[in-house]
Structures are given as C-alpha cells and as structure tokens.
Amino acid sequence: MKQLGRMEGNGDVRPPKRKRYSINTDVEQQPHKIRGGRVEFETETLTREPSPSLSTRFQALSPLSRRHRKPQQSRDERESSRQWAFSPCNSSTSTYKDKFVVVSYNILGVENASKHPDLYYKVPPRFLEWGRRKKLIRKEINRYNASIMCLQEVDRFDDLAHLFQKDGFEGVYKARTGEASDGCAIFWKKEMFSLLHQENIEFQSFGLRNNVAQLCVLKSKQNQLESEITLQTSVSPCTQNRSVVIGNTHVLFNPNRGDIKLGQVRLFLEKAHELSQEWGSIPVIISGDLNSIPQSPMYQFLASSELDIRLHNRRHISGQVDSGSENRSFISHWRCSIRKYISRPLQYIWNEEEVRLATGIEGATRLQHHLKLCSAYLGVPGSCRTRDRCGEPLATSYHSKFMGTVDYIWHTEELVPVRVLETLPVNILRRNGGLPSKKWGSDHLALVCELAFRK
C-alpha cells in the first residue's frame, strides 16, 4: 500500500510536505509616456503574466525538461542586439527583384583613438585594440549581408582589404590630404556589382580643408542575365538601367566653420548630380559621417534642396555645440537653438569669404542642389526607443563627450527603402559608458539599409 503520510507520536498523520516552486516576475519598469491611457516604456520590459497551473509549472521546471531546454541569451545580449525595421509597404517591396544592402560606418581610426584618450577613458584598453576591433567589424558586416560598404576614418585600408577580400569584396580608398592619416573607403560585393567609374574630391583644392569624398558608379550584375535574354527575344526590358552613384564622405568636424561644412556638402552633392546625369540620370546614394545633427540647417539643406544662409549663424549650421568638459548631446543644443530661431528670426551677417566658401559664388546667399534626396531611416518607421520625433536615429555615435546622430544614408527617389537596421536605445548605450565595447568595434554604430530599384 502507498504510504500517504508520516505517523506522529500522538497517532496523528502529518501529510507529506510539498516542494515549493517560485517564478520571479519582478521586473523594473520605467514609464516613458502616457498616451490615451496607454503607457509606453522607454526601456525594454517584461510583463507579469498569470501564474500557470500547478501541473504546467511542475512540467516546466522538471529536470527532464531542463536538460532539453535550449540555452537562452542573457539580458545584456538580448538588449544589445539590433533589430530590423521593415517598410510598411513591405508586401509590395517584396516584388522588387534588384535589392541590395548598403552600410555606412565610421569605424574609428586607429590614430584618432590614440590621439584622443579623453574620449575613451571609460572604455577598457583592450576594446580599443585594432587587432580586436577589425575582427568585430568584419563579423558585424557579414551579419548584415552587406552589398556595398561606405567606411570613414579608415587608416588601415590594407588590413580591411585583405579581410574583406576573403568575403568577396573589392574596394577603393581615398586618404585625406594634409597631415591626417585616415580617409574614406568604398567596398562592394564582386558577384553583385562591377565598377564603371571612380573619382575623388579633395576639398583642399577648393579652399575647404583637408577632408575628401569618394564617388563611384557601380553597375548591378543581378539583372545581367535577364537583359541578355531580353536582347535575344527582342522583348522590351522591364528595367533599362541598374547602375547607381555611390557617394561617401566624412565632413569637417569644427562646429564654428559652418561655411566650410556647407561648402563641402554642396560640392559633394554637385559632383554626385553631375555623375548621375552623365550616366543616364541614374540613382544616387549619399552616405557618411556629416558631423551634423538631424533638423540642423545642414540637414534642412540636404532634405529640402535649398538653404538661405542669412537665416542661420554659421556656428550653428551643423547643430553642434562645443561641449568642452560637459557631456551634452547635439540634440539638446538643437532644441535650444530652434527656440531662438523662432523667437528671433534675424538675418545673420556672413563676410564675403564665408559666403564664397559656403555657396561657391561671390555675393550669393542661397544654396541649392538638384538631387531629390530622401533619408533611408526616415522612410521606414521605427521604435520610439531608437528614433527621434522625426524618425532619424537618436544616436549613431557615443563617447565620453558626445551622444547623438551624425551619420546618414540618403538616396534619390528612384530607390525605395525595404528595411533598415535599428540602432541601440540610449539607455542601453549608457550602460557601456562609451563605445567601442565588448560587442561593437567602433565609437559609431553602423547604419544599414536594404534598398531596391523602384522600377
């Protein structure tokens, strides 16, 4: 007979003790906003769910089930993972045949990191070692299945070319002029694109400092077989041109020289438009570290194709602020600046030299460009944890003196964004104290976008 209990000295039977099982559901939550009675949280949270039945609970915690359970990611691993955001028209974009992934990445030059230790004093020295960082960067790029890469602050091009060659890439490099040791590099997958044309811009030739820009015309190989079949069957091709202009640059940092920064971007866009026209009005992609925040006058110029420089102080063109020892972001400075512009719509005085550098024409005060540009991230809605009110990332760069967005991927209307890779929430970045980190190989986050030819 099965024993039901244990006999006490007084003859009473004590029921057997039950093992107690508990599930911890205490999770810290930080309210962010309340909209229409719905609470939105700024950080990732877990919600308390109803307790499972006793039998279900025993089954979930049994030793047998535990042996077969797959290893789970730690909380830090989950929260430091970047997620794809898809276009709301994804059902229609799935019909596009020629899609490709573009990456824009400031990889942190080795010399720049060593010359500015004050920016990385919170970063363990081993995370700054190039031998470690280049492996992380390569591993990261491969995760994105990149087709085209636009890299900035490249001062070890041979190292990168050797690594990426193993992954099927080839590329071109342009070093900055003057004493700087870094430059820009464009890589593309050989099986997907071929190089038709390449040219560089040395801004020093125009009195615009030692920064440089790259422009490449790449032809897609994805449609090559279809085109050959079309020619044999005399059927009109569904797409006539699958070439694209790729532009890559790293704009001057100095916040006080808005005239030079504008001049660099203006010249860059002019050259990109000229190439587009020369090769049959082909699409254009503009990428890089523009050292300007979203909604700054510089951003306005890119998005709207025009800018009256008299309405802006040249020291505020990029929205930057010389923070000194203070850890202030560009974003907070812009909010203060925009209130000033609204309340005091004055015309600012630019001297003749500043006007000439900014506009390229003596006496002209209005800037214009001929590219109808769209921001890739603006074209794909994302999470309020990683995007600002306008849809741009909250932060693409983070070190001890700055957290904010300065990196972009722009494209013309012939291309449509299919998906973009979200950046990291600000609170997750702050846990690290700065970048690079154990997982990320630069003080910038790569911008990644999958684009498709619209027709």
C-alpha positions as CSV (number, residue, x, y, z in Angstrom):
1,M,0.0,0.0,0.0
2,K,1.2,3.5,-0.9
3,Q,2.2,5.5,2.2
4,L,0.1,8.7,2.5
5,G,1.8,10.4,5.4
6,R,4.0,10.0,8.4
7,M,2.7,8.8,11.8
8,E,3.3,11.1,14.7
9,G,3.7,10.1,18.3
10,N,0.2,11.1,19.2
11,G,-1.3,8.9,16.4
12,D,-1.9,11.8,14.0
13,V,-0.9,11.5,10.5
14,R,1.0,14.5,9.0
15,P,0.6,15.0,5.3
16,P,3.8,14.9,3.2
17,K,5.5,18.2,2.6
18,R,5.1,19.7,-0.9
19,K,8.1,21.2,-2.6
20,R,7.6,24.9,-3.2
21,Y,8.4,26.4,-6.6
22,S,8.6,30.1,-7.4
23,I,8.9,32.1,-10.5
24,N,10.4,35.5,-10.2
25,T,8.3,38.1,-12.1
26,D,9.7,41.3,-10.5
27,V,10.8,43.5,-13.4
28,E,11.9,47.1,-13.2
29,Q,9.8,49.3,-15.5
30,Q,10.4,52.9,-16.3
31,P,7.4,54.8,-17.8
32,H,8.2,56.9,-20.7
33,K,5.0,58.5,-22.0
34,I,1.3,58.1,-21.4
35,R,-0.9,58.4,-24.5
36,G,-4.6,57.8,-24.4
37,G,-4.4,55.8,-21.2
38,R,-1.6,53.6,-22.7
39,V,1.8,53.6,-21.1
40,E,4.8,53.4,-23.3
41,F,8.1,52.4,-21.8
42,E,11.5,53.8,-22.6
43,T,13.3,50.6,-21.8
44,E,12.6,47.0,-22.7
45,T,10.3,45.4,-20.1
46,L,8.7,42.1,-19.2
47,T,5.0,42.0,-18.2
48,R,3.7,39.9,-15.4
49,E,1.6,37.0,-16.8
50,P,-0.9,34.8,-14.9
51,S,0.6,32.0,-12.9
52,P,0.5,28.7,-14.8
53,S,-1.4,25.7,-13.4
54,L,0.4,23.6,-10.9
55,S,0.9,20.7,-13.3
56,T,2.2,23.1,-16.0
57,R,4.6,24.6,-13.5
58,F,5.9,21.3,-12.4
59,Q,6.4,20.2,-16.0
60,A,8.3,23.4,-16.9
61,L,10.7,23.0,-14.0
62,S,11.2,19.3,-14.2
63,P,14.9,18.1,-14.6
64,L,14.0,16.3,-17.8
65,S,12.6,19.5,-19.4
66,R,15.6,21.4,-18.2
67,R,18.0,19.1,-20.0
68,H,16.3,19.6,-23.3
69,R,15.9,23.4,-23.0
70,K,17.9,25.5,-25.4
71,P,20.4,27.9,-23.9
72,Q,18.9,31.4,-23.7
73,Q,20.6,34.7,-24.3
74,S,21.4,36.8,-21.3
75,R,19.5,40.1,-20.7
76,D,22.5,42.1,-21.9
77,E,22.8,40.1,-25.1
78,R,19.2,40.5,-25.9
79,E,19.1,44.2,-25.3
80,S,22.3,44.9,-27.1
81,S,21.0,43.2,-30.3
82,R,19.9,45.4,-33.1
83,Q,16.6,44.7,-34.9
84,W,15.4,45.2,-38.5
85,A,12.6,47.6,-39.1
86,F,10.6,46.9,-42.3
87,S,8.8,49.3,-44.6
88,P,5.1,49.4,-44.1
89,C,4.8,48.7,-47.8
90,N,6.8,45.5,-47.4
91,S,4.3,43.4,-49.2
92,S,4.8,45.5,-52.3
93,T,8.6,45.8,-51.9
94,S,8.9,42.0,-51.9
95,T,8.1,42.1,-55.6
96,Y,11.2,44.1,-56.4
97,K,13.9,42.0,-58.0
98,D,17.1,44.0,-57.5
99,K,17.6,44.7,-53.8
100,F,21.0,45.4,-52.1
101,V,22.2,46.3,-48.6
102,V,24.1,49.5,-48.0
103,V,26.3,50.0,-44.9
104,S,27.7,53.4,-43.8
105,Y,30.1,53.0,-41.0
106,N,32.6,55.3,-39.2
107,I,35.0,52.6,-37.9
108,L,37.1,54.9,-35.7
109,G,40.6,55.4,-37.0
110,V,43.4,53.9,-35.0
111,E,45.4,57.1,-34.9
112,N,42.3,59.1,-33.9
113,A,41.6,56.8,-31.0
114,S,45.2,57.0,-29.7
115,K,45.3,60.8,-30.0
116,H,42.1,61.4,-28.1
117,P,42.3,59.2,-24.9
118,D,40.0,61.7,-23.1
119,L,37.1,60.5,-25.3
120,Y,37.6,56.8,-24.3
121,Y,38.8,56.9,-20.7
122,K,35.7,54.8,-19.7
123,V,36.5,52.2,-22.4
124,P,38.7,49.2,-21.3
125,P,42.0,49.5,-23.3
126,R,41.6,46.0,-24.8
127,F,38.4,47.2,-26.6
128,L,40.4,49.9,-28.4
129,E,43.0,47.4,-29.8
130,W,42.8,47.4,-33.6
131,G,43.5,43.7,-33.9
132,R,40.4,43.0,-31.9
133,R,38.2,45.7,-33.5
134,K,38.8,44.8,-37.1
135,K,37.6,41.3,-36.4
136,L,34.5,42.6,-34.7
137,I,33.8,44.9,-37.7
138,R,34.2,42.2,-40.2
139,K,32.0,39.8,-38.2
140,E,29.4,42.6,-37.9
141,I,29.4,43.4,-41.6
142,N,29.0,39.7,-42.5
143,R,25.9,39.5,-40.3
144,Y,24.3,42.3,-42.3
145,N,24.9,40.5,-45.6
146,A,26.2,43.8,-47.0
147,S,26.4,44.5,-50.7
148,I,28.0,48.0,-50.6
149,M,30.0,49.5,-47.7
150,C,31.0,53.1,-47.2
151,L,33.5,53.4,-44.5
152,Q,35.0,56.5,-42.8
153,E,38.1,57.1,-40.6
154,V,39.9,54.3,-42.4
155,D,43.7,54.3,-41.7
156,R,44.3,50.6,-42.1
157,F,42.9,50.1,-45.6
158,D,45.3,47.2,-46.4
159,D,44.1,45.3,-43.4
160,L,40.5,45.8,-44.3
161,A,41.0,45.0,-48.0
162,H,42.7,41.7,-47.1
163,L,39.9,40.7,-44.7
164,F,37.0,41.7,-46.9
165,Q,38.6,40.1,-50.0
166,K,38.0,36.8,-48.3
167,D,34.3,37.7,-48.1
168,G,34.0,38.5,-51.8
169,F,34.5,42.3,-51.6
170,E,36.8,44.6,-53.5
171,G,37.2,48.3,-52.8
172,V,38.8,51.7,-53.4
173,Y,40.4,54.1,-50.9
174,K,41.0,57.8,-50.7
175,A,43.2,59.3,-47.9
176,R,42.7,62.7,-46.5
177,T,45.1,65.4,-47.7
178,G,47.4,67.2,-45.3
179,E,48.8,65.5,-42.2
180,A,45.8,63.3,-41.4
181,S,46.4,59.6,-41.7
182,D,42.8,58.4,-42.3
183,G,40.4,58.6,-45.2
184,C,37.3,57.0,-46.8
185,A,36.8,53.6,-48.4
186,I,34.0,52.1,-50.6
187,F,33.7,48.3,-50.9
188,W,31.3,46.3,-53.0
189,K,30.4,42.6,-53.5
190,K,32.1,41.4,-56.7
191,E,29.3,39.0,-57.5
192,M,26.7,41.7,-57.3
193,F,28.4,44.9,-58.7
194,S,31.1,46.0,-61.1
195,L,32.9,49.3,-61.0
196,L,32.2,51.5,-64.0
197,H,33.7,54.8,-62.9
198,Q,35.5,56.3,-59.9
199,E,36.5,59.8,-58.9
200,N,37.5,61.6,-55.7
201,I,37.1,65.1,-54.3
202,E,40.0,66.8,-52.5
203,F,38.2,69.7,-50.8
204,Q,41.6,71.4,-50.2
205,S,41.6,72.2,-53.9
206,F,38.6,74.4,-53.3
207,G,39.9,76.0,-50.1
208,L,37.7,73.7,-48.0
209,R,40.2,72.0,-45.7
210,N,41.7,68.5,-45.9
211,N,38.6,66.4,-46.0
212,V,37.8,64.2,-49.0
213,A,34.9,62.5,-50.7
214,Q,34.5,59.4,-52.9
215,L,32.2,58.9,-55.8
216,C,31.8,55.5,-57.6
217,V,29.4,54.4,-60.4
218,L,28.5,50.7,-59.8
219,K,26.6,48.5,-62.2
220,S,24.4,45.8,-60.8
221,K,25.1,42.2,-62.1
222,Q,21.8,40.9,-60.8
223,N,19.9,41.9,-63.9
224,Q,22.6,41.0,-66.4
225,L,21.3,37.5,-67.3
226,E,17.7,38.9,-67.7
227,S,19.0,41.6,-70.0
228,E,20.8,39.1,-72.2
229,I,17.7,37.0,-72.5
230,T,15.7,40.1,-73.3
231,L,18.0,41.0,-76.2
232,Q,17.7,37.6,-77.7
233,T,13.9,37.6,-77.5
234,S,13.5,41.2,-78.6
235,V,11.3,41.9,-75.6
236,S,11.5,45.3,-74.0
237,P,13.3,45.1,-70.7
238,C,11.4,45.8,-67.5
239,T,14.4,47.8,-66.3
240,Q,16.7,49.8,-68.6
241,N,19.4,50.7,-66.1
242,R,20.7,49.1,-63.0
243,S,23.6,51.4,-62.2
244,V,23.9,53.7,-59.2
245,V,26.2,56.5,-58.0
246,I,27.6,55.8,-54.5
247,G,28.9,58.8,-52.6
248,N,31.0,58.6,-49.4
249,T,32.4,61.4,-47.2
250,H,33.5,62.5,-43.8
251,V,32.7,66.2,-43.3
252,L,34.8,68.6,-41.3
253,F,34.1,68.4,-37.5
254,N,34.8,72.0,-36.4
255,P,31.4,73.4,-35.3
256,N,32.4,77.0,-35.8
257,R,33.1,76.6,-39.5
258,G,29.6,76.1,-40.9
259,D,30.7,77.9,-44.0
260,I,33.3,75.2,-44.8
261,K,31.0,72.3,-43.8
262,L,28.3,73.7,-46.1
263,G,30.8,74.1,-48.9
264,Q,32.0,70.5,-48.6
265,V,28.4,69.1,-48.7
266,R,27.4,71.5,-51.6
267,L,30.4,70.4,-53.7
268,F,29.8,66.7,-52.9
269,L,26.2,66.9,-54.0
270,E,27.0,68.9,-57.1
271,K,29.5,66.2,-58.2
272,A,27.1,63.4,-57.4
273,H,24.4,65.0,-59.6
274,E,26.8,65.6,-62.5
275,L,27.8,61.9,-62.4
276,S,24.2,60.8,-62.3
277,Q,23.4,62.9,-65.4
278,E,26.5,61.7,-67.3
279,W,25.5,58.1,-66.8
280,G,21.9,58.5,-67.8
281,S,20.1,60.0,-64.8
282,I,20.9,57.0,-62.6
283,P,20.0,56.9,-58.9
284,V,22.3,58.4,-56.2
285,I,23.2,57.2,-52.7
286,I,24.8,59.7,-50.4
287,S,26.4,58.3,-47.2
288,G,28.9,59.1,-44.5
289,D,29.6,61.0,-41.3
290,L,28.3,64.5,-41.9
291,N,29.1,65.8,-38.4
292,S,25.6,67.4,-38.3
293,I,22.6,66.5,-36.3
294,P,19.1,65.9,-37.6
295,Q,17.0,69.0,-38.1
296,S,20.1,71.2,-38.2
297,P,20.3,73.7,-41.1
298,M,22.7,71.3,-42.7
299,Y,20.1,68.5,-42.6
300,Q,17.5,71.0,-43.9
301,F,19.7,71.7,-46.9
302,L,20.0,68.1,-47.7
303,A,16.3,67.3,-47.3
304,S,14.8,70.4,-48.9
305,S,17.5,71.1,-51.6
306,E,17.9,74.7,-50.5
307,L,19.1,77.0,-47.7
308,D,19.2,80.7,-47.1
309,I,22.4,81.1,-45.1
310,R,21.4,84.6,-43.9
311,L,18.8,83.0,-41.6
312,H,21.5,81.0,-39.7
313,N,24.5,81.6,-37.6
314,R,27.4,79.8,-39.3
315,R,28.4,78.4,-35.9
316,H,25.1,76.6,-35.7
317,I,24.9,75.2,-39.3
318,S,25.6,71.6,-38.1
319,G,23.7,72.0,-34.8
320,Q,26.9,71.1,-32.9
321,V,28.0,72.7,-29.7
322,D,31.5,72.9,-28.3
323,S,30.7,71.0,-25.1
324,G,34.2,71.2,-23.6
325,S,34.1,69.1,-20.4
326,E,30.4,68.9,-20.4
327,N,28.7,65.8,-21.8
328,R,25.9,67.4,-23.8
329,S,24.4,66.0,-27.0
330,F,23.8,67.8,-30.2
331,I,20.1,67.1,-29.8
332,S,19.6,69.2,-26.7
333,H,21.5,72.0,-28.3
334,W,19.3,72.0,-31.3
335,R,16.1,72.3,-29.1
336,C,17.6,75.4,-27.6
337,S,18.7,76.8,-31.0
338,I,15.3,76.2,-32.7
339,R,13.5,78.2,-30.0
340,K,16.0,81.0,-30.6
341,Y,15.4,81.0,-34.4
342,I,11.6,81.0,-33.9
343,S,11.6,83.8,-31.4
344,R,14.3,85.9,-33.2
345,P,14.1,85.5,-37.0
346,L,17.1,87.8,-37.6
347,Q,19.4,87.8,-40.6
348,Y,23.0,86.9,-39.7
349,I,26.0,88.6,-41.3
350,W,28.4,86.5,-43.2
351,N,31.6,88.0,-44.6
352,E,32.5,87.7,-48.3
353,E,34.9,84.9,-47.8
354,E,32.4,82.8,-45.7
355,V,29.7,83.3,-48.4
356,R,32.1,82.3,-51.2
357,L,33.2,79.1,-49.3
358,A,29.6,78.1,-48.4
359,T,27.9,78.9,-51.8
360,G,30.7,78.7,-54.3
361,I,29.6,82.1,-55.7
362,E,30.6,85.6,-54.6
363,G,27.6,87.5,-53.3
364,A,25.1,84.6,-53.4
365,T,23.4,83.8,-50.1
366,R,21.1,81.0,-51.1
367,L,22.3,77.4,-51.5
368,Q,20.6,74.9,-53.8
369,H,21.2,71.4,-55.0
370,H,19.5,69.3,-57.7
371,L,19.2,65.9,-56.0
372,K,15.8,65.0,-54.6
373,L,17.1,63.2,-51.5
374,C,15.3,61.0,-49.0
375,S,16.7,59.8,-45.7
376,A,16.7,55.9,-45.7
377,Y,15.8,55.8,-42.0
378,L,13.1,58.4,-42.3
379,G,11.5,56.2,-44.9
380,V,11.0,53.3,-42.6
381,P,9.1,53.9,-39.3
382,G,10.9,52.6,-36.2
383,S,10.7,52.4,-32.4
384,C,10.5,55.4,-30.2
385,R,13.3,53.8,-28.2
386,T,15.8,54.3,-31.0
387,R,14.3,57.1,-33.1
388,D,13.7,60.8,-32.6
389,R,10.4,62.6,-33.3
390,C,11.2,62.9,-37.0
391,G,12.3,59.3,-37.5
392,E,16.1,59.6,-37.5
393,P,18.2,57.5,-35.1
394,L,18.6,59.0,-31.6
395,A,22.3,58.1,-31.5
396,T,24.8,56.8,-34.1
397,S,27.9,57.8,-32.1
398,Y,28.8,57.6,-28.4
399,H,31.9,58.5,-26.4
400,S,32.6,60.4,-23.2
401,K,31.8,63.8,-24.6
402,F,29.0,63.1,-27.1
403,M,26.0,61.0,-27.8
404,G,23.9,61.8,-30.9
405,T,23.4,61.3,-34.6
406,V,25.8,62.4,-37.2
407,D,25.7,59.5,-39.7
408,Y,23.3,59.1,-42.6
409,I,22.3,57.2,-45.7
410,W,20.4,59.4,-48.3
411,H,19.0,58.2,-51.6
412,T,17.2,59.6,-54.6
413,E,13.6,58.8,-55.5
414,E,14.5,56.1,-58.0
415,L,15.3,53.9,-55.0
416,V,13.0,52.7,-52.2
417,P,14.0,51.5,-48.7
418,V,12.9,47.9,-47.9
419,R,14.2,47.8,-44.4
420,V,16.7,49.5,-42.0
421,L,18.6,48.2,-39.0
422,E,17.6,50.0,-35.8
423,T,20.4,51.5,-33.7
424,L,20.5,50.9,-29.9
425,P,18.4,52.6,-27.3
426,V,20.1,55.4,-25.4
427,N,19.8,53.7,-22.0
428,I,21.5,50.5,-23.4
429,L,24.4,52.6,-24.8
430,R,24.9,54.4,-21.5
431,R,25.3,51.1,-19.7
432,N,28.6,50.6,-21.5
433,G,29.9,54.1,-20.6
434,G,31.0,54.6,-24.2
435,L,32.0,52.8,-27.4
436,P,33.8,50.7,-28.6
437,S,32.6,47.9,-26.3
438,K,32.8,44.1,-26.0
439,K,30.4,43.7,-28.9
440,W,30.9,46.8,-31.0
441,G,34.2,47.7,-32.7
442,S,33.8,51.5,-33.1
443,D,32.5,54.5,-31.3
444,H,29.9,54.8,-34.1
445,L,27.1,52.4,-34.9
446,A,26.8,51.2,-38.5
447,L,23.8,52.4,-40.5
448,V,22.4,49.6,-42.6
449,C,19.6,49.9,-45.2
450,E,18.3,47.5,-47.8
451,L,17.3,49.4,-50.9
452,A,15.5,48.4,-54.1
453,F,15.2,49.9,-57.6
454,R,11.8,51.3,-57.8
455,K,11.2,50.4,-61.5
